[in-house]
Amino acid sequence: MAIDDKTRTELEAAVFRRLVEHLRERTDVQNIDLMNLAGFCRNCLSNWLKEAADEKGLGLSKDESREAVYGMPYETWKATYQSEATPEQQAELKKSHAGH
């Protein structure tokens, strides 16, 4: 299937928006669980968004990129939804993502 660049970009943007919305709804899924399972988390997505904005010369701050992914200020999300990582989660992260 041949897709022109504009359509491909629109489809990729739609997928990104859907992924972000899904993660906003799944507040029960902790970032450490995402990292342990998939190797990326909400913070990674916000960092990638900021990097893409930086490449375009756009003034997107780290706080703004996190709010774009979390749907609220990061500190609010952490206070509301983030739980303390268990020793098992921390050990898994250390084992599977050394140096991340």
N, C-alpha and C positions, 0 to 999 in steps of 0.2 A: 504494500500500500504506500503510495507516494503522497506525502503531506508537505505542503509548502512551509517555509520557515515561520511565517506569521501564524498559521494555524497550529503548528507544533508548539510554538511559544504560548499561545492561548490555551491549548490543552494542558501543557505543563503547569501553567499558572492556576488553572482550575483544579488540578490534582493537588498542588501545594495548598491552595485554600481549603480544600476538603480535608487534607491531612491535618492541617492546623485546627480546623473546626473539630475534627474527631478527637484530637489530643486535648482540646479545651473541654470537651464533654467527658473525657475519661480522666477526671481528676484523681481517681483511685489508683491510677497507674503512676508510680513514682519514677522520676528521672533515672534513678539508679537501676531500676528494673529495666527500663528501656536501654540503658547503656549495657547492662549485663546480657541482655537478649539480642539487641540489634546493633550495638556499637555506636549509637547516637541517641540524643535526647532533645528535649525542647530547647535547652541552652545551645546545643549544636545548631539546631535550625535557626535560632536567632543570631548566632554568630555568622552563619553562612549568609543570612539575609543582610547583615551589616557589611560583610565582605563584598557582597554583590553591589550594595549601594556605594561603598567606597570606590569600587572599580569604575563606577559611573560618575564619580565626583559628587555624589549626593551626601548631604550632611545628616546622616542617620546616626544617632547616638546608640550606644550599647543599651541604655535604658529604653529607648524608643523601639529598638529591634526586639527586645524581650517583650515589651508590651504588645507589639504586633503579633507575637507568637502566643503569648499567654492570655491575651485578651484583657489584661489588667496589669497594673504595676507588679513587677517581679516580687517585690517584698510582700505585697498583699497576697499573691499566690502562695508564696512560701509559708506565710503565717496561717493561711487558711487551709491549705491542702498538703503541705509537705510534712511527712513524718520522719522521725529519726531512723536512719538506716540501721538495719540489724548488723551484728557482727558477720553473719553469713553473707549478706549483701555486700558489705565492704570487702570481705575476703575474695568474693567472686570478682568484684570490680578490679581489685589489685591483681588478681591472677590473669584476667582476660584483657585488661586494658592498661597494662603497665606503661607508665609514661604519658598517659592521656591527661 
